[in-house]
């Protein structure tokens, strides 16, 4: 049993990313999150599958999850708990899963997610989003699940986060990547990792592709075959647009107050204005979405650090 293993930062392959909201100007706020499977795997690895348990309890109409870990030194169970919120798709199942994940945060699993920066990415109009009646909607061309992400931690703290889209174009970069020193070893060279492994080739990940390479990769992904070597850029773009318009399946993103406040936050440029604005918004959020107050305060604190560094 190794309880310190619970708070070891999750690998980038354990983290999922989804679009939380899109504003009218085409900037998407991306949410990094873990699922319950990751929590169960980490508990199994750290304390053993027979040394932890979960139970749910309804308190004042809200579903709580209690996660217990057995202490062999005292022959007793230690419990940590939290409450969940319903999901938009499955109320009961979503609330149960959410309360479990929150309780696991209390044990340290994935707690570094609260240190992630605000991920705001400009989208491409028509292919990745559209504006209908003044509201932005995600389109089929925004295939976030196929993007490649890379992270780096120093002493347990996130120091670098970046992602590339399916064309190999860098869409987000935060912090600076520090190349790790390689220790010579007489052992045989291991087989190379798959090309889609974000840790397989860091320098290759950070290398920028040319516009022609990006366009040809996009053509191959959308059309399903490589473009003819004589096919010009304008013709490729026309065929890509035509194909995308045939297969679009837009989804509507419903923004909560918390999501709206995150968008407003990044537009504030002075500390005095931020302090006055945040105090008012915390009061409003505590009345409408109390479960998001702590995360909002954390986002404000991170933004204060950003403003001070300017």
WOKA-V224869 format. One line per field, one symbol per residue. ss: DSSP state (2 for helix, 1 for strand, 0 for the rest). psi: psi as a letter, one per 40 degrees, with the letter a starting at -180 (. if undefined). A space follows every 10 residues. Layout:
BEGIN
ss->???
psi->???
END
This chain:
BEGIN
ss->0022222000 0222011111 1100001111 1110022222 2222222000 0111111110 0111111111 1000011111 1110000000 2222222222 2222220000 2222200011 1100100011 1100111100 0002220111 1111001111 1111000001 1111100000 0000000000 0000000000 0222220000 2222222222 2220000000 0022222222 2222222000 1000002222 2222200000 2222222222 2222222202 2222222222 2222222220
psi->hgddddehhi ideehihihd ihieeehhhh hhiiiddddd ddddddeiee eiiiiihhhf eihihhhihh hddefihhih iiiiiiiedh cddddddddd ddddddeehe dedeeiihhh hhihidddii hhfehhhiid eggdeeihih ihihfehheh hiiiaeeehh dhhhahhhhi hhhiieiihi iiiidehded gddddehhii dddddddddd dddeiiiiee hidddddddd ddddddeigi ihhhhidddd dddddeehei dddddddddd ddddddddgd eedddddddd dddddddde.
END
